[in-house]
């Protein structure tokens, strides 16, 4: 191979290899550029989503705490309602007994008023001899 043949080969292949290298470098730079844009957009979307999700997560945590507090309050409320129901039933039973006793006493008074009791002094004496001697013996 002569220097002239080498020169002709270099004259032909060197610009072709240089052009191919520049094209490859341009493709790599373009790819890197679009990849960086894609990464930047992904990071921006991730930050946006994280900010949005952080707000939602805080709301969920607050709601969870509120539900737990409400659950505890509802247990206390249910216990108090059970005690109140029991107290009300006891009061109603007691009130029913008292009302029954009052009605019984009223019936007894009504019967006593309709049929006054006969005392011994009145029972042994004749009707014309009956003279009350004190407030104990007065007929109602």
DSSP file (Angstrom, degrees, kcal/mol; ACC not computed):
  #  RESIDUE AA STRUCTURE BP1 BP2  ACC     N-H-->O    O-->H-N    N-H-->O    O-->H-N    TCO  KAPPA ALPHA  PHI   PSI    X-CA   Y-CA   Z-CA
    1    1 A X              0   0    0      0, 0.0     2,-0.2     0, 0.0     0, 0.0   0.000 360.0 360.0 360.0 132.9    0.0    0.0    0.0
    2    2 A X     >  -     0   0    0      1,-0.1     4,-2.4     0, 0.0     5,-0.2  -0.515 360.0-109.0 -98.8 166.8    1.4    3.3   -1.0
    3    3 A X  H  > S+     0   0    0      1,-0.2     4,-2.3     2,-0.2     5,-0.1   0.840 119.4  55.3 -63.8 -30.7    1.0    6.6    0.6
    4    4 A X  H  > S+     0   0    0      2,-0.2     4,-2.0     1,-0.2    -1,-0.2   0.894 107.5  47.7 -70.8 -38.5   -1.2    7.7   -2.1
    5    5 A X  H  > S+     0   0    0      2,-0.2     4,-2.4     1,-0.2    -2,-0.2   0.889 112.7  49.9 -68.2 -39.1   -3.6    4.8   -1.7
    6    6 A X  H  X S+     0   0    0     -4,-2.4     4,-2.8     1,-0.2     5,-0.2   0.899 109.9  51.4 -64.6 -40.1   -3.6    5.5    2.1
    7    7 A X  H  X S+     0   0    0     -4,-2.3     4,-2.5     2,-0.2    -2,-0.2   0.901 110.2  48.4 -64.0 -40.8   -4.3    9.1    1.4
    8    8 A X  H  X S+     0   0    0     -4,-2.0     4,-1.8     2,-0.2    -2,-0.2   0.905 112.0  49.6 -66.5 -42.8   -7.2    8.2   -0.9
    9    9 A X  H  X S+     0   0    0     -4,-2.4     4,-3.2     2,-0.2     5,-0.4   0.943 114.5  43.9 -62.1 -46.6   -8.7    5.9    1.7
   10   10 A X  H  X S+     0   0    0     -4,-2.8     4,-2.1     1,-0.2     5,-0.4   0.893 110.3  56.0 -64.8 -38.3   -8.4    8.5    4.4
   11   11 A X  H  < S+     0   0    0     -4,-2.5     4,-0.4    -5,-0.2    -1,-0.2   0.842 116.9  36.3 -62.9 -32.8   -9.8   11.1    2.1
   12   12 A X  H  X S+     0   0    0     -4,-1.8     4,-0.9    -5,-0.1    -2,-0.2   0.925 125.3  35.0 -85.4 -48.5  -12.9    9.0    1.5
   13   13 A X  H  X S+     0   0    0     -4,-3.2     4,-3.2    -5,-0.2     5,-0.3   0.809 105.6  65.7 -82.6 -30.4  -13.4    7.3    5.0
   14   14 A X  H  X S+     0   0    0     -4,-2.1     4,-2.6    -5,-0.4     5,-0.2   0.939 105.9  42.3 -62.6 -48.6  -12.4   10.1    7.4
   15   15 A X  H  > S+     0   0    0     -5,-0.4     4,-2.5    -4,-0.4    -1,-0.2   0.881 116.2  50.5 -64.8 -33.6  -15.2   12.5    6.4
   16   16 A X  H  X S+     0   0    0     -4,-0.9     4,-2.5     2,-0.2    -2,-0.2   0.924 113.6  43.9 -68.7 -43.7  -17.7    9.6    6.4
   17   17 A X  H  X S+     0   0    0     -4,-3.2     4,-2.6     2,-0.2    -2,-0.2   0.905 114.6  50.2 -66.8 -40.4  -16.6    8.4    9.8
   18   18 A X  H  X S+     0   0    0     -4,-2.6     4,-2.7    -5,-0.3    -2,-0.2   0.922 112.2  47.0 -63.4 -43.9  -16.6   12.0   11.1
   19   19 A X  H  X S+     0   0    0     -4,-2.5     4,-2.7     2,-0.2    -2,-0.2   0.913 113.0  48.9 -63.9 -42.9  -20.1   12.6    9.7
   20   20 A X  H  X S+     0   0    0     -4,-2.5     4,-2.7     2,-0.2    -2,-0.2   0.909 112.4  48.8 -64.2 -39.7  -21.3    9.3   11.2
   21   21 A X  H  X S+     0   0    0     -4,-2.6     4,-2.9     2,-0.2    -2,-0.2   0.907 112.2  47.9 -64.2 -43.0  -19.7   10.3   14.6
   22   22 A X  H  X S+     0   0    0     -4,-2.7     4,-2.7     2,-0.2    -2,-0.2   0.907 113.3  48.1 -64.7 -40.9  -21.3   13.7   14.5
   23   23 A X  H  X S+     0   0    0     -4,-2.7     4,-2.5     2,-0.2    -2,-0.2   0.931 113.6  47.0 -64.8 -43.7  -24.7   12.2   13.6
   24   24 A X  H  X S+     0   0    0     -4,-2.7     4,-2.6     2,-0.2    -2,-0.2   0.907 112.9  49.3 -62.7 -42.1  -24.3    9.6   16.4
   25   25 A X  H  X S+     0   0    0     -4,-2.9     4,-2.6     2,-0.2    -2,-0.2   0.897 111.4  49.5 -64.2 -40.3  -23.3   12.4   18.8
   26   26 A X  H  X S+     0   0    0     -4,-2.7     4,-2.7     2,-0.2    -2,-0.2   0.900 111.5  49.0 -64.8 -41.0  -26.3   14.5   17.8
   27   27 A X  H  X S+     0   0    0     -4,-2.5     4,-2.8     2,-0.2    -2,-0.2   0.925 113.0  47.0 -64.2 -43.6  -28.6   11.5   18.3
   28   28 A X  H  X S+     0   0    0     -4,-2.6     4,-2.9     2,-0.2    -2,-0.2   0.902 113.4  48.1 -64.6 -41.0  -27.1   10.9   21.7
   29   29 A X  H  X S+     0   0    0     -4,-2.6     4,-2.8     2,-0.2    -2,-0.2   0.916 113.6  47.1 -65.7 -42.6  -27.4   14.5   22.7
   30   30 A X  H  X S+     0   0    0     -4,-2.7     4,-2.8     2,-0.2     5,-0.3   0.923 113.3  48.8 -64.2 -43.4  -31.0   14.7   21.5
   31   31 A X  H  X S+     0   0    0     -4,-2.8     4,-2.6    -5,-0.2    -2,-0.2   0.934 113.2  46.8 -61.2 -46.1  -31.8   11.5   23.3
   32   32 A X  H  X S+     0   0    0     -4,-2.9     4,-2.9     2,-0.2    -2,-0.2   0.895 112.0  52.2 -61.9 -40.7  -30.1   12.8   26.5
   33   33 A X  H  X S+     0   0    0     -4,-2.8     4,-2.3     2,-0.2    -2,-0.2   0.946 114.2  41.0 -61.2 -49.2  -32.0   16.1   26.1
   34   34 A X  H  X S+     0   0    0     -4,-2.8     4,-2.7     2,-0.2    -2,-0.2   0.849 114.4  53.1 -69.4 -33.1  -35.4   14.4   25.8
   35   35 A X  H  X S+     0   0    0     -4,-2.6     4,-2.8    -5,-0.3    -2,-0.2   0.913 110.0  48.0 -66.1 -41.9  -34.5   11.9   28.5
   36   36 A X  H  X S+     0   0    0     -4,-2.9     4,-3.1     2,-0.2    -2,-0.2   0.901 112.1  49.7 -64.0 -40.2  -33.6   14.8   30.8
   37   37 A X  H  X S+     0   0    0     -4,-2.3     4,-2.8     2,-0.2     5,-0.2   0.928 111.8  48.7 -62.3 -43.7  -36.9   16.5   29.9
   38   38 A X  H  X S+     0   0    0     -4,-2.7     4,-2.5     2,-0.2    -2,-0.2   0.920 113.2  46.8 -62.4 -43.6  -38.7   13.3   30.6
   39   39 A X  H  X S+     0   0    0     -4,-2.8     4,-2.9     2,-0.2    -2,-0.2   0.919 112.9  49.6 -64.2 -43.7  -36.9   13.0   33.9
   40   40 A X  H  X S+     0   0    0     -4,-3.1     4,-2.7     2,-0.2    -2,-0.2   0.910 112.2  47.3 -62.2 -42.5  -37.7   16.6   34.8
   41   41 A X  H  X S+     0   0    0     -4,-2.8     4,-2.8     2,-0.2    -1,-0.2   0.909 112.6  50.1 -64.8 -40.8  -41.3   16.2   33.9
   42   42 A X  H  X S+     0   0    0     -4,-2.5     4,-2.6    -5,-0.2    -2,-0.2   0.916 112.0  47.2 -62.4 -43.4  -41.5   13.0   36.0
   43   43 A X  H  X S+     0   0    0     -4,-2.9     4,-2.7     2,-0.2    -2,-0.2   0.912 113.1  48.9 -63.8 -41.7  -39.8   14.8   38.9
   44   44 A X  H  X S+     0   0    0     -4,-2.7     4,-2.6     2,-0.2    -2,-0.2   0.928 113.8  45.9 -63.6 -44.2  -42.2   17.7   38.6
   45   45 A X  H  X S+     0   0    0     -4,-2.8     4,-2.9     2,-0.2    -2,-0.2   0.889 112.6  51.1 -65.4 -38.6  -45.2   15.4   38.4
   46   46 A X  H  X S+     0   0    0     -4,-2.6     4,-2.9     2,-0.2    -2,-0.2   0.915 111.5  47.1 -64.8 -43.2  -43.9   13.4   41.4
   47   47 A X  H  X S+     0   0    0     -4,-2.7     4,-2.6     2,-0.2    -2,-0.2   0.921 114.1  47.7 -63.1 -44.0  -43.5   16.5   43.4
   48   48 A X  H  X S+     0   0    0     -4,-2.6     4,-2.3     2,-0.2    -2,-0.2   0.935 115.1  44.9 -62.0 -46.6  -47.0   17.7   42.5
   49   49 A X  H  X S+     0   0    0     -4,-2.9     4,-3.4     2,-0.2     5,-0.2   0.898 112.7  51.6 -65.3 -40.6  -48.5   14.4   43.3
   50   50 A X  H  X S+     0   0    0     -4,-2.9     4,-2.7     2,-0.2    -2,-0.2   0.909 110.2  48.8 -64.1 -41.6  -46.6   14.1   46.5
   51   51 A X  H  X S+     0   0    0     -4,-2.6     4,-1.7     2,-0.2    -1,-0.2   0.917 115.5  44.8 -62.3 -42.3  -47.8   17.6   47.6
   52   52 A X  H  X S+     0   0    0     -4,-2.3     4,-1.9    -5,-0.2    -2,-0.2   0.926 115.7  46.0 -67.2 -44.5  -51.3   16.6   46.7
   53   53 A X  H  X S+     0   0    0     -4,-3.4     4,-3.3     1,-0.2    -2,-0.2   0.836 107.3  58.5 -69.2 -32.4  -51.1   13.2   48.4
   54   54 A X  H  X S+     0   0    0     -4,-2.7     4,-2.5    -5,-0.2    -1,-0.2   0.924 107.2  47.8 -61.4 -43.6  -49.4   14.7   51.5
   55   55 A X  H  X S+     0   0    0     -4,-1.7     4,-2.0     2,-0.2    -2,-0.2   0.921 114.6  45.8 -62.2 -44.0  -52.5   16.9   51.9
   56   56 A X  H  X S+     0   0    0     -4,-1.9     4,-2.6     2,-0.2    -2,-0.2   0.908 111.6  52.0 -66.3 -41.4  -54.8   13.9   51.5
   57   57 A X  H  X S+     0   0    0     -4,-3.3     4,-2.6     2,-0.2    -2,-0.2   0.905 109.3  49.7 -62.7 -41.8  -52.7   11.8   53.8
   58   58 A X  H  X S+     0   0    0     -4,-2.5     4,-2.5     2,-0.2    -1,-0.2   0.904 111.6  49.3 -62.8 -40.3  -52.8   14.5   56.5
   59   59 A X  H  X S+     0   0    0     -4,-2.0     4,-2.6     2,-0.2    -2,-0.2   0.902 111.0  49.4 -64.9 -40.7  -56.6   14.7   56.1
   60   60 A X  H  X S+     0   0    0     -4,-2.6     4,-2.6     2,-0.2    -2,-0.2   0.910 110.9  49.8 -65.3 -41.7  -56.9   10.9   56.3
   61   61 A X  H  X S+     0   0    0     -4,-2.6     4,-2.3     2,-0.2    -2,-0.2   0.923 112.4  47.4 -62.4 -43.9  -54.8   10.8   59.5
   62   62 A X  H  X S+     0   0    0     -4,-2.5     4,-2.4     1,-0.2    -2,-0.2   0.912 113.0  48.8 -63.0 -42.0  -56.9   13.6   61.1
   63   63 A X  H  X S+     0   0    0     -4,-2.6     4,-2.6     2,-0.2    -2,-0.2   0.895 109.8  52.3 -64.5 -39.2  -60.1   11.8   60.0
   64   64 A X  H  X S+     0   0    0     -4,-2.6     4,-2.2     2,-0.2    -2,-0.2   0.922 110.4  47.3 -63.2 -43.9  -58.8    8.5   61.5
   65   65 A X  H  X S+     0   0    0     -4,-2.3     4,-2.5     1,-0.2    -2,-0.2   0.912 112.5  50.2 -62.7 -41.8  -58.0   10.2   64.8
   66   66 A X  H  X S+     0   0    0     -4,-2.4     4,-2.7     1,-0.2    -2,-0.2   0.902 110.0  49.9 -63.7 -40.8  -61.5   11.8   64.8
   67   67 A X  H  X S+     0   0    0     -4,-2.6     4,-2.5     2,-0.2    -1,-0.2   0.893 110.7  49.9 -65.6 -39.1  -63.1    8.4   64.1
   68   68 A X  H  X S+     0   0    0     -4,-2.2     4,-2.1     2,-0.2    -2,-0.2   0.916 112.5  46.8 -65.7 -42.2  -61.2    6.8   67.0
   69   69 A X  H  X S+     0   0    0     -4,-2.5     4,-2.5     1,-0.2    -2,-0.2   0.913 113.2  49.6 -63.9 -41.8  -62.2    9.6   69.4
   70   70 A X  H  X S+     0   0    0     -4,-2.7     4,-2.8     2,-0.2    -2,-0.2   0.885 108.0  53.9 -64.6 -38.2  -65.8    9.3   68.2
   71   71 A X  H  X S+     0   0    0     -4,-2.5     4,-2.0     2,-0.2    -1,-0.2   0.925 110.0  46.8 -61.6 -44.6  -65.7    5.5   68.7
   72   72 A X  H  X S+     0   0    0     -4,-2.1     4,-2.1     1,-0.2    -2,-0.2   0.911 113.4  48.9 -62.5 -42.4  -64.5    6.0   72.3
   73   73 A X  H  X S+     0   0    0     -4,-2.5     4,-2.9     1,-0.2    -2,-0.2   0.888 109.5  52.3 -64.9 -38.5  -67.2    8.6   72.8
   74   74 A X  H  X S+     0   0    0     -4,-2.8     4,-2.8     2,-0.2    -1,-0.2   0.866 107.5  52.0 -67.6 -34.8  -69.8    6.4   71.4
   75   75 A X  H  X S+     0   0    0     -4,-2.0     4,-2.3     2,-0.2    -1,-0.2   0.930 112.7  45.1 -64.3 -44.2  -68.8    3.5   73.7
   76   76 A X  H  X S+     0   0    0     -4,-2.1     4,-2.7     2,-0.2    -2,-0.2   0.924 113.7  50.4 -63.1 -43.6  -69.1    5.9   76.7
   77   77 A X  H  X S+     0   0    0     -4,-2.9     4,-2.7     1,-0.2    -2,-0.2   0.905 110.1  49.6 -61.7 -42.4  -72.5    7.1   75.3
   78   78 A X  H  X S+     0   0    0     -4,-2.8     4,-2.2     2,-0.2    -1,-0.2   0.904 111.5  49.0 -64.5 -40.6  -73.8    3.6   74.8
   79   79 A X  H  X S+     0   0    0     -4,-2.3     4,-2.4     2,-0.2    -2,-0.2   0.928 113.0  46.9 -63.1 -44.8  -72.7    2.7   78.4
   80   80 A X  H  X S+     0   0    0     -4,-2.7     4,-2.7     1,-0.2    -2,-0.2   0.883 111.0  51.9 -65.7 -37.5  -74.4    5.8   79.8
   81   81 A X  H  X S+     0   0    0     -4,-2.7     4,-2.6     2,-0.2    -1,-0.2   0.891 109.5  50.0 -65.2 -38.1  -77.6    5.1   77.7
   82   82 A X  H  X S+     0   0    0     -4,-2.2     4,-2.3     2,-0.2    -2,-0.2   0.927 113.0  46.0 -64.6 -44.4  -77.7    1.6   79.1
   83   83 A X  H  X S+     0   0    0     -4,-2.4     4,-2.8     2,-0.2    -2,-0.2   0.904 113.0  50.2 -64.0 -40.5  -77.4    2.9   82.6
   84   84 A X  H  X S+     0   0    0     -4,-2.7     4,-2.8     2,-0.2    -2,-0.2   0.901 110.1  50.2 -65.6 -40.1  -80.0    5.6   81.9
   85   85 A X  H  X S+     0   0    0     -4,-2.6     4,-2.5     2,-0.2    -2,-0.2   0.919 112.0  47.9 -62.5 -42.8  -82.4    2.9   80.5
   86   86 A X  H  X S+     0   0    0     -4,-2.3     4,-2.6     2,-0.2    -2,-0.2   0.926 113.2  47.5 -63.9 -44.8  -81.8    0.8   83.6
   87   87 A X  H  X S+     0   0    0     -4,-2.8     4,-2.7     1,-0.2    -2,-0.2   0.905 112.1  50.3 -62.2 -40.9  -82.4    3.8   85.9
   88   88 A X  H  X S+     0   0    0     -4,-2.8     4,-2.8     2,-0.2    -2,-0.2   0.903 110.5  49.2 -65.0 -40.6  -85.5    4.7   84.0
   89   89 A X  H  X S+     0   0    0     -4,-2.5     4,-2.7     2,-0.2    -2,-0.2   0.918 112.3  48.2 -64.0 -42.8  -86.9    1.2   84.2
   90   90 A X  H  X S+     0   0    0     -4,-2.6     4,-2.6     2,-0.2    -2,-0.2   0.928 113.4  47.5 -61.8 -43.9  -86.2    1.2   88.0
   91   91 A X  H  X S+     0   0    0     -4,-2.7     4,-3.0     2,-0.2    -2,-0.2   0.905 111.9  50.1 -63.8 -41.5  -87.9    4.5   88.3
   92   92 A X  H  X S+     0   0    0     -4,-2.8     4,-2.7     2,-0.2    -2,-0.2   0.917 111.5  47.9 -64.6 -43.0  -90.9    3.4   86.2
   93   93 A X  H  X S+     0   0    0     -4,-2.7     4,-2.4     2,-0.2    -2,-0.2   0.926 114.2  46.7 -62.0 -43.8  -91.3    0.2   88.3
   94   94 A X  H  X S+     0   0    0     -4,-2.6     4,-2.5     2,-0.2    -2,-0.2   0.916 113.0  49.5 -63.5 -43.2  -91.0    2.3   91.5
   95   95 A X  H  X S+     0   0    0     -4,-3.0     4,-3.0     1,-0.2    -2,-0.2   0.896 109.9  51.4 -63.4 -40.1  -93.5    4.8   90.2
   96   96 A X  H  X S+     0   0    0     -4,-2.7     4,-2.6     2,-0.2    -2,-0.2   0.906 110.0  49.4 -62.7 -41.8  -95.9    2.0   89.2
   97   97 A X  H  X S+     0   0    0     -4,-2.4     4,-2.5     2,-0.2    -2,-0.2   0.921 113.1  46.8 -62.8 -42.7  -95.7    0.5   92.7
   98   98 A X  H  X S+     0   0    0     -4,-2.5     4,-2.8     2,-0.2    -2,-0.2   0.938 113.0  48.3 -65.6 -45.4  -96.4    4.0   94.2
   99   99 A X  H  X S+     0   0    0     -4,-3.0     4,-2.6     1,-0.2    -2,-0.2   0.900 112.2  50.0 -61.0 -40.1  -99.3    4.6   91.8
  100  100 A X  H  X S+     0   0    0     -4,-2.6     4,-2.6     2,-0.2    -1,-0.2   0.916 111.4  48.1 -63.0 -43.5 -100.7    1.2   92.6
  101  101 A X  H  X S+     0   0    0     -4,-2.5     4,-2.8     2,-0.2    -2,-0.2   0.901 111.6  50.3 -64.1 -40.5 -100.4    1.8   96.3
  102  102 A X  H  X S+     0   0    0     -4,-2.8     4,-2.6     2,-0.2    -2,-0.2   0.939 112.4  46.5 -63.6 -45.7 -102.1    5.3   95.9
  103  103 A X  H  X S+     0   0    0     -4,-2.6     4,-2.4     2,-0.2    -2,-0.2   0.897 112.9  49.9 -63.4 -40.2 -105.0    3.7   93.9
  104  104 A X  H  X S+     0   0    0     -4,-2.6     4,-2.5     2,-0.2    -1,-0.2   0.933 111.8  47.9 -63.0 -44.9 -105.3    0.9   96.5
  105  105 A X  H  X S+     0   0    0     -4,-2.8     4,-2.7     1,-0.2    -2,-0.2   0.890 111.0  51.4 -63.2 -39.0 -105.4    3.5   99.3
  106  106 A X  H  X S+     0   0    0     -4,-2.6     4,-2.6     2,-0.2    -1,-0.2   0.909 110.1  49.1 -64.4 -40.4 -108.0    5.5   97.4
  107  107 A X  H  X S+     0   0    0     -4,-2.4     4,-2.7     2,-0.2    -2,-0.2   0.910 111.4  49.6 -63.1 -42.1 -110.2    2.4   97.0
  108  108 A X  H  X S+     0   0    0     -4,-2.5     4,-2.8     2,-0.2    -2,-0.2   0.931 112.4  47.3 -62.8 -44.7 -109.8    1.7  100.7
  109  109 A X  H  X S+     0   0    0     -4,-2.7     4,-2.4     2,-0.2    -2,-0.2   0.897 111.7  51.1 -63.1 -39.7 -110.8    5.2  101.6
  110  110 A X  H  X S+     0   0    0     -4,-2.6     4,-2.2     2,-0.2    -2,-0.2   0.926 112.9  45.0 -63.7 -44.1 -113.7    5.1   99.2
  111  111 A X  H  X S+     0   0    0     -4,-2.7     4,-2.6     1,-0.2    -2,-0.2   0.908 113.2  50.7 -65.8 -41.2 -114.9    1.8  100.7
  112  112 A X  H  < S+     0   0    0     -4,-2.8    -2,-0.2     1,-0.2    -1,-0.2   0.873 111.0  48.9 -64.8 -35.6 -114.4    3.2  104.2
  113  113 A X  H  < S+     0   0    0     -4,-2.4     3,-0.4    -5,-0.2    -1,-0.2   0.886 113.8  45.6 -71.3 -37.5 -116.4    6.3  103.3
  114  114 A X  H  < S+     0   0    0     -4,-2.2     2,-0.5     1,-0.3    -2,-0.2   0.864 127.0  29.3 -71.7 -35.4 -119.2    4.3  101.8
  115  115 A X  S  < S-     0   0    0     -4,-2.6    -1,-0.3    -5,-0.2     3,-0.1  -0.810  84.2-155.1-126.5  88.7 -119.3    1.8  104.8
  116  116 A X        -     0   0    0     -2,-0.5    -3,-0.1    -3,-0.4     2,-0.1  -0.323  28.7-102.2 -64.8 146.8 -118.1    3.5  108.0
  117  117 A X        -     0   0    0     -5,-0.1     2,-0.6     1,-0.1    -1,-0.1  -0.360  27.6-129.9 -70.4 148.1 -116.7    1.2  110.6
  118  118 A X        -     0   0    0     -3,-0.1     2,-0.1    -2,-0.1    -1,-0.1  -0.872  21.5-148.6 -99.3 125.2 -118.8    0.2  113.5
  119  119 A X     >  -     0   0    0     -2,-0.6     4,-2.3    18,-0.1     5,-0.1  -0.440  24.8-109.5 -88.3 167.8 -117.1    0.6  116.9
  120  120 A X  H  > S+     0   0    0      1,-0.2     4,-2.5     2,-0.2     5,-0.3   0.893 117.0  55.5 -63.8 -42.1 -117.7   -1.6  119.9
  121  121 A X  H  > S+     0   0    0      1,-0.2     4,-1.4     2,-0.2    -1,-0.2   0.915 112.8  42.8 -60.9 -39.1 -119.5    1.1  121.8
  122  122 A X  H  4 S+     0   0    0      1,-0.2    -1,-0.2     2,-0.2    -2,-0.2   0.876 112.5  53.1 -73.4 -36.4 -121.9    1.6  118.9
  123  123 A X  H  < S+     0   0    0     -4,-2.3    -2,-0.2     1,-0.2    -1,-0.2   0.861 113.7  41.5 -68.6 -35.2 -122.3   -2.1  118.3
  124  124 A X  H  < S+     0   0    0     -4,-2.5    -1,-0.2    -5,-0.1    -2,-0.2   0.776 104.6  75.5 -84.4 -28.1 -123.3   -2.9  121.9
  125  125 A X  S  < S-     0   0    0     -4,-1.4     2,-0.1    -5,-0.3     5,-0.1  -0.432  86.9-107.4 -85.8 159.1 -125.5    0.0  122.6
  126  126 A X    >   -     0   0    0     -2,-0.1     3,-1.2     1,-0.1     4,-0.5  -0.455  36.8-106.2 -76.4 158.2 -129.0    0.5  121.3
  127  127 A X  G >  S+     0   0    0      1,-0.3     3,-0.9     2,-0.2    -1,-0.1   0.829 119.0  52.1 -58.8 -34.1 -129.4    3.1  118.5
  128  128 A X  G 3  S+     0   0    0      1,-0.2    -1,-0.3     3,-0.0    -3,-0.0   0.698 104.9  56.7 -77.4 -16.2 -131.1    5.6  120.9
  129  129 A X  G <  S+     0   0    0     -3,-1.2     2,-0.6    -7,-0.1    -1,-0.2   0.496  76.9 115.9 -90.1  -3.4 -128.2    5.4  123.4
  130  130 A X    <   +     0   0    0     -3,-0.9     2,-0.4    -4,-0.5    -8,-0.1  -0.545  31.3 155.8 -75.8 114.8 -125.5    6.3  120.8
  131  131 A X        -     0   0    0     -2,-0.6     2,-0.1     0, 0.0    -3,-0.0  -0.955  40.8-127.3-136.6 116.7 -123.9    9.6  121.8
  132  132 A X        -     0   0    0     -2,-0.4     3,-0.1     1,-0.1     6,-0.1  -0.408  19.4-169.4 -65.0 138.6 -120.4   10.4  120.7
  133  133 A X        -     0   0    0      1,-0.1     2,-0.3    -2,-0.1    -1,-0.1   0.609  62.2  -2.1-104.7 -15.6 -118.1   11.4  123.6
  134  134 A X  S >  S-     0   0    0      1,-0.0     3,-0.7     0, 0.0     4,-0.4  -0.935  83.2 -81.4-161.0-179.3 -115.1   12.6  121.7
  135  135 A X  G >  S+     0   0    0     -2,-0.3     3,-0.6     1,-0.2    -1,-0.0   0.762 119.2  63.7 -67.8 -23.3 -113.5   13.2  118.4
  136  136 A X  G 3  S+     0   0    0      1,-0.2    -1,-0.2     3,-0.0    -4,-0.0   0.842 105.6  44.3 -68.0 -31.7 -112.4    9.5  118.2
  137  137 A X  G <  S+     0   0    0     -3,-0.7    -1,-0.2     2,-0.1    -2,-0.2   0.425  85.1 117.0 -97.0   1.7 -115.9    8.3  118.2
  138  138 A X    <   -     0   0    0     -3,-0.6     2,-0.4    -4,-0.4    -3,-0.0  -0.448  65.6-123.9 -71.4 144.2 -117.3   10.8  115.7
  139  139 A X              0   0    0     -2,-0.1    -1,-0.1     1,-0.1    -2,-0.1  -0.717 360.0 360.0 -89.8 133.8 -118.6    9.3  112.5
  140  140 A X              0   0    0     -2,-0.4    -1,-0.1     0, 0.0    -2,-0.1   0.489 360.0 360.0 -73.3 360.0 -117.1   10.6  109.3
